[in-house]
Amino acid sequence: MPPKLLLAGEVAEFTDAELDQYLEASRLPNGDRMVEVEDPDNLPESFIQRLRERARPQTFKPVDLDQVSARLLQPEPTRRRSSSTSSSSTSCSVTSEELYEEGFEMEKKAYHELASDGGRPFYPIELLPDLSRHPEQHPEILRYWSPPSKYFWHIFTKQKMDWQFFRDFQKANRYGWKGQMARYQTRMLRFLEKYSIQPPSFEFKEDWTGQDRLTDWIEYACYTCFVMRMRKWDPLGYELKVAQLGWITDQIPLIQAEMRQEATVGTNSVKRNRTEDDEVDGGEPLTKKQKALDGGGTATNCQPLETVSASPPSPDAAPSEGPQSISPALGPRPEP
């Protein structure tokens, strides 16, 4: 069940960045934004004034990716794109294949942008061609991002948007809590505690770009908990966030293991280089060092991101033989 409403005192303590996130998450279908608390009579006048300052006309409306996906899934005759000129207006049909290819390219772009900015794509990009053509065969992936019985496969795009909201939240709080990182960290920990999450030790930095990726990810979990506290009016959205938070927390030990492995590889590499240098300085033939580099070196496990350069799969391509067992962000696991 979703948690109870926030108290007036909790909402009144929001920083500007937190309040903006709260109001955005509380946006109603008609575009209005609502503040709903357990004890509205206790909202201070100073907070109400902050709301008045934000009550200005909106000049844009966020893109609803679910509506875009629903349009892609409609039969071709129901989709039309209109174009107009100064003298007349005509309409031309847009084929389902054109819309599909546009969405496919958008997903590829979002995947690489997300990965390059420190995010963790939810599943291996090698699955994108099959998932985009046959989303119904991948419920183990879609259940985290798509409403039941819907097959919205633009997952990387949704992830990229959410990650960008997190980055904005992160930067704004560095400004709002300037010089008070310890207090900010304590506040964020309270959000984790509400969902019984106990992270490993960490320390937020004033300069967020200097944080390691584990600390960044823990802060992302804090942000997700913060957003969840404001989704009680949207049960479906709340349940999806619950599933996503479970995946986010599952990544923490995986990131720890990756960082330990990278540290071990780096240490071994330094030791090897020092040994080789000592041998050369001690008068050993240079060919010995060359042989060590050619055949005796330690291979690292760091590889660049692979780029999907193939064209989208043909609409007539046969679906894969049943859904694979997927470990999100790690790739397919062998069937037992």
C-alpha positions as CSV (number, residue, x, y, z in Angstrom):
1,M,0.0,0.0,0.0
2,P,1.2,3.5,-0.7
3,P,2.5,5.4,2.3
4,K,0.3,7.9,4.1
5,L,0.3,11.6,3.0
6,L,3.1,13.8,4.1
7,L,2.7,16.2,7.0
8,A,2.5,20.0,6.4
9,G,5.8,20.4,8.3
10,E,7.6,18.0,6.1
11,V,6.5,19.7,2.9
12,A,7.2,23.1,4.2
13,E,10.8,22.1,4.8
14,F,11.4,21.2,1.2
15,T,14.2,23.0,-0.5
16,D,13.4,24.8,-3.8
17,A,14.6,21.8,-5.8
18,E,12.6,19.4,-3.7
19,L,9.5,21.5,-3.9
20,D,9.8,21.7,-7.7
21,Q,10.1,17.9,-7.9
22,Y,7.2,17.5,-5.5
23,L,4.9,19.8,-7.6
24,E,5.9,18.1,-10.8
25,A,5.2,14.6,-9.4
26,S,1.8,15.9,-8.1
27,R,0.8,17.2,-11.5
28,L,-2.8,16.2,-12.4
29,P,-3.9,15.0,-15.9
30,N,-5.2,18.5,-16.7
31,G,-1.8,20.1,-15.9
32,D,-2.7,21.5,-12.5
33,R,-0.3,20.9,-9.6
34,M,-1.7,19.9,-6.2
35,V,-0.3,20.0,-2.6
36,E,-2.0,17.3,-0.6
37,V,-1.0,16.8,3.1
38,E,-2.4,15.2,6.2
39,D,-2.8,18.5,8.0
40,P,-3.3,21.3,5.4
41,D,-4.3,23.8,8.2
42,N,-0.8,23.7,9.4
43,L,0.8,24.9,6.2
44,P,2.7,28.1,7.1
45,E,2.1,31.4,5.2
46,S,5.7,31.4,4.0
47,F,5.2,28.1,2.2
48,I,1.9,29.3,0.7
49,Q,3.8,32.3,-0.6
50,R,6.4,30.0,-2.3
51,L,3.5,28.3,-4.0
52,R,2.1,31.6,-5.2
53,E,5.5,32.4,-6.8
54,R,5.4,29.2,-8.7
55,A,1.8,29.6,-9.9
56,R,2.6,30.9,-13.3
57,P,1.4,29.7,-16.8
58,Q,3.3,26.7,-18.1
59,T,4.8,27.3,-21.5
60,F,5.4,23.7,-22.4
61,K,4.0,20.3,-21.6
62,P,6.2,17.2,-20.9
63,V,6.3,14.5,-23.5
64,D,4.2,11.5,-22.5
65,L,6.2,8.5,-23.6
66,D,3.4,6.1,-22.8
67,Q,1.2,8.0,-25.3
68,V,3.9,7.9,-27.9
69,S,4.2,4.1,-27.4
70,A,0.5,3.7,-27.6
71,R,0.5,5.5,-30.9
72,L,3.2,3.2,-32.2
73,L,1.1,0.2,-31.3
74,Q,-2.1,1.4,-33.1
75,P,-3.0,0.0,-36.5
76,E,-1.4,2.0,-39.3
77,P,-4.7,3.6,-40.7
78,T,-5.4,5.3,-37.4
79,R,-2.1,7.2,-37.4
80,R,-1.9,10.4,-39.4
81,R,0.5,13.2,-39.5
82,S,-0.7,16.6,-40.7
83,S,1.4,19.2,-42.4
84,S,0.2,22.7,-43.3
85,T,1.3,25.4,-45.7
86,S,0.3,29.1,-45.7
87,S,-2.4,28.5,-48.3
88,S,-3.7,24.9,-47.6
89,S,-3.6,22.0,-45.2
90,T,-3.0,18.5,-46.3
91,S,-2.5,15.2,-44.4
92,C,-0.2,12.3,-45.2
93,S,-0.1,8.9,-43.7
94,V,2.9,7.8,-41.6
95,T,3.6,4.1,-41.9
96,S,4.1,2.0,-38.8
97,E,7.5,1.1,-40.0
98,E,8.6,4.7,-40.1
99,L,7.4,5.3,-36.6
100,Y,9.1,2.1,-35.4
101,E,12.4,3.1,-36.9
102,E,12.2,6.5,-35.3
103,G,11.5,5.0,-31.9
104,F,14.3,2.4,-32.4
105,E,16.9,5.1,-33.2
106,M,15.7,7.2,-30.2
107,E,16.2,4.2,-27.9
108,K,19.8,3.6,-29.2
109,K,20.6,7.2,-28.6
110,A,19.1,7.2,-25.1
111,Y,21.1,4.1,-24.2
112,H,24.5,5.6,-25.1
113,E,23.7,8.9,-23.5
114,L,22.6,7.2,-20.3
115,A,25.7,5.0,-20.1
116,S,28.0,7.9,-20.8
117,D,26.5,10.0,-18.1
118,G,27.0,7.4,-15.4
119,G,23.6,5.7,-15.5
120,R,23.0,1.9,-15.8
121,P,20.9,0.8,-18.8
122,F,18.3,-1.7,-17.6
123,Y,19.1,-4.4,-20.0
124,P,21.7,-5.3,-22.7
125,I,21.2,-3.3,-25.8
126,E,21.7,-6.4,-27.9
127,L,18.1,-7.3,-26.9
128,L,16.7,-4.1,-28.3
129,P,15.9,-5.4,-31.8
130,D,13.9,-8.4,-30.4
131,L,12.3,-6.5,-27.5
132,S,11.1,-3.7,-29.8
133,R,9.6,-6.1,-32.3
134,H,8.1,-8.5,-29.8
135,P,7.7,-6.7,-26.4
136,E,5.1,-9.1,-25.3
137,Q,7.8,-11.8,-25.0
138,H,9.7,-9.9,-22.4
139,P,7.4,-9.4,-19.4
140,E,10.4,-9.8,-17.1
141,I,11.7,-6.4,-18.4
142,L,8.5,-4.5,-19.1
143,R,7.0,-5.1,-15.7
144,Y,9.4,-2.5,-14.3
145,W,8.5,0.2,-16.8
146,S,5.2,-0.5,-18.5
147,P,1.6,-0.7,-17.2
148,P,0.0,-4.2,-17.2
149,S,-1.1,-5.4,-20.6
150,K,0.7,-2.5,-22.3
151,Y,3.8,-3.1,-24.3
152,F,5.7,0.2,-24.1
153,W,9.3,-0.7,-25.0
154,H,10.9,2.8,-24.9
155,I,12.7,1.9,-21.6
156,F,16.1,3.5,-22.3
157,T,14.3,6.8,-23.2
158,K,12.4,6.7,-19.9
159,Q,15.6,5.8,-18.0
160,K,17.4,8.7,-19.6
161,M,14.7,11.2,-18.7
162,D,14.6,10.0,-15.1
163,W,18.3,10.1,-14.8
164,Q,18.3,13.7,-16.2
165,F,15.7,14.6,-13.6
166,F,18.0,13.1,-10.9
167,R,21.0,15.1,-12.2
168,D,19.0,18.3,-12.1
169,F,17.9,17.4,-8.5
170,Q,21.5,16.6,-7.6
171,K,22.9,19.9,-8.9
172,A,20.1,22.0,-7.4
173,N,20.6,20.5,-4.0
174,R,24.3,21.3,-4.2
175,Y,23.3,24.9,-4.5
176,G,20.5,24.8,-1.9
177,W,22.6,23.0,0.6
178,K,25.9,24.7,-0.1
179,G,28.3,24.2,2.8
180,Q,25.9,21.8,4.5
181,M,26.5,18.5,2.8
182,A,26.4,16.6,6.2
183,R,22.8,17.9,6.8
184,Y,21.8,17.1,3.2
185,Q,23.2,13.6,3.6
186,T,21.2,13.1,6.8
187,R,18.1,14.3,5.1
188,M,18.5,11.9,2.2
189,L,19.2,9.0,4.6
190,R,15.8,9.6,6.1
191,F,14.2,8.9,2.7
192,L,16.1,5.6,2.5
193,E,15.1,4.6,6.0
194,K,11.4,5.1,5.1
195,Y,11.8,2.2,2.7
196,S,14.1,0.1,4.9
197,I,17.1,0.6,2.7
198,Q,20.5,0.4,4.5
199,P,23.2,1.5,2.1
200,P,27.0,0.9,2.6
201,S,28.9,3.9,4.1
202,F,29.2,6.8,1.7
203,E,29.8,10.6,1.8
204,F,28.2,13.1,-0.6
205,K,30.6,15.7,-1.9
206,E,29.9,19.4,-2.5
207,D,31.3,18.8,-6.0
208,W,29.1,16.0,-7.2
209,T,31.4,15.3,-10.2
210,G,34.0,14.1,-7.7
211,Q,31.8,11.3,-6.3
212,D,32.5,7.7,-7.3
213,R,29.7,5.9,-9.1
214,L,28.6,4.0,-6.0
215,T,27.9,7.2,-4.1
216,D,26.2,8.6,-7.2
217,W,24.0,5.6,-7.3
218,I,23.1,5.8,-3.6
219,E,22.1,9.4,-4.2
220,Y,19.9,8.2,-7.1
221,A,18.2,5.8,-4.8
222,C,17.6,8.7,-2.4
223,Y,16.1,10.7,-5.2
224,T,13.8,7.8,-6.2
225,C,12.6,7.4,-2.6
226,F,11.9,11.1,-2.6
227,V,9.8,10.9,-5.8
228,M,7.9,7.8,-4.5
229,R,6.8,9.8,-1.4
230,M,4.9,12.0,-3.9
231,R,3.2,9.4,-6.0
232,K,0.5,8.3,-3.6
233,W,-2.1,10.0,-5.8
234,D,-1.0,7.7,-8.7
235,P,-1.2,4.0,-7.5
236,L,0.0,2.6,-10.9
237,G,2.9,5.0,-11.1
238,Y,3.7,4.3,-7.5
239,E,3.8,0.5,-8.1
240,L,6.1,0.9,-11.0
241,K,8.4,3.1,-8.9
242,V,8.4,0.4,-6.2
243,A,9.6,-2.1,-8.8
244,Q,12.3,0.3,-10.1
245,L,13.5,1.0,-6.5
246,G,14.0,-2.7,-6.0
247,W,16.1,-2.9,-9.1
248,I,18.1,0.2,-8.1
249,T,18.9,-1.2,-4.7
250,D,19.9,-4.6,-6.3
251,Q,22.5,-2.7,-8.3
252,I,24.4,-1.5,-5.2
253,P,26.2,-4.7,-4.4
254,L,26.9,-5.2,-8.1
255,I,28.5,-1.8,-8.3
256,Q,30.6,-2.6,-5.2
257,A,31.8,-5.8,-6.8
258,E,32.7,-4.0,-10.1
259,M,34.7,-1.4,-8.2
260,R,36.6,-4.0,-6.2
261,Q,37.4,-5.9,-9.3
262,E,38.6,-2.7,-11.1
263,A,40.7,-1.8,-8.0
264,T,42.3,-5.3,-8.0
265,V,43.1,-5.1,-11.8
266,G,44.6,-1.6,-11.3
267,T,46.8,-2.7,-8.4
268,N,48.0,-5.8,-10.3
269,S,48.8,-3.6,-13.4
270,V,50.8,-1.2,-11.3
271,K,52.7,-4.0,-9.6
272,R,53.5,-5.6,-13.0
273,N,54.7,-2.3,-14.4
274,R,57.0,-1.7,-11.4
275,T,58.5,-5.2,-11.7
276,E,59.2,-4.7,-15.4
277,D,60.8,-1.3,-14.8
278,D,63.0,-2.8,-12.0
279,E,64.2,-5.5,-14.3
280,V,65.1,-3.0,-17.0
281,D,66.8,-0.7,-14.5
282,G,68.7,-3.7,-13.1
283,G,70.3,-4.4,-16.4
284,E,68.0,-7.1,-17.7
285,P,67.7,-7.2,-21.5
286,L,64.8,-5.1,-22.9
287,T,63.5,-8.2,-24.8
288,K,62.5,-9.7,-21.5
289,K,60.2,-6.8,-20.8
290,Q,58.8,-6.9,-24.3
291,K,58.1,-10.6,-23.9
292,A,56.2,-10.0,-20.7
293,L,54.1,-7.4,-22.4
294,D,53.4,-9.6,-25.5
295,G,52.6,-12.8,-23.7
296,G,52.6,-12.5,-20.0
297,G,50.6,-9.4,-19.3
298,T,47.4,-9.4,-17.2
299,A,44.3,-8.6,-19.3
300,T,41.9,-6.2,-17.9
301,N,38.2,-6.6,-17.8
302,C,37.4,-3.0,-19.0
303,Q,36.0,-2.8,-22.5
304,P,34.4,0.1,-24.3
305,L,30.6,0.2,-24.8
306,E,29.5,-1.6,-27.9
307,T,27.7,0.4,-30.5
308,V,24.6,-1.0,-32.2
309,S,25.3,-0.2,-35.9
310,A,22.9,-2.7,-37.4
311,S,19.6,-1.5,-38.9
312,P,16.4,-2.2,-37.0
313,P,15.1,-5.7,-37.5
314,S,12.7,-6.4,-40.3
315,P,9.0,-6.4,-39.2
316,D,8.8,-9.9,-40.7
317,A,11.6,-11.2,-38.6
318,A,10.7,-14.3,-36.6
319,P,10.4,-13.8,-32.9
320,S,12.9,-15.4,-30.6
321,E,12.1,-18.8,-29.2
322,G,10.5,-17.7,-26.0
323,P,11.7,-15.2,-23.4
324,Q,15.2,-15.4,-22.2
325,S,16.1,-15.4,-18.5
326,I,17.4,-11.8,-18.0
327,S,19.5,-10.3,-15.4
328,P,18.9,-6.5,-15.9
329,A,22.1,-4.6,-16.7
330,L,24.1,-7.8,-16.7
331,G,22.7,-9.6,-19.7
332,P,21.1,-12.9,-20.4
333,R,21.8,-15.8,-18.1
334,P,22.1,-19.4,-19.5
335,E,19.0,-21.4,-19.1
336,P,19.4,-24.1,-16.4
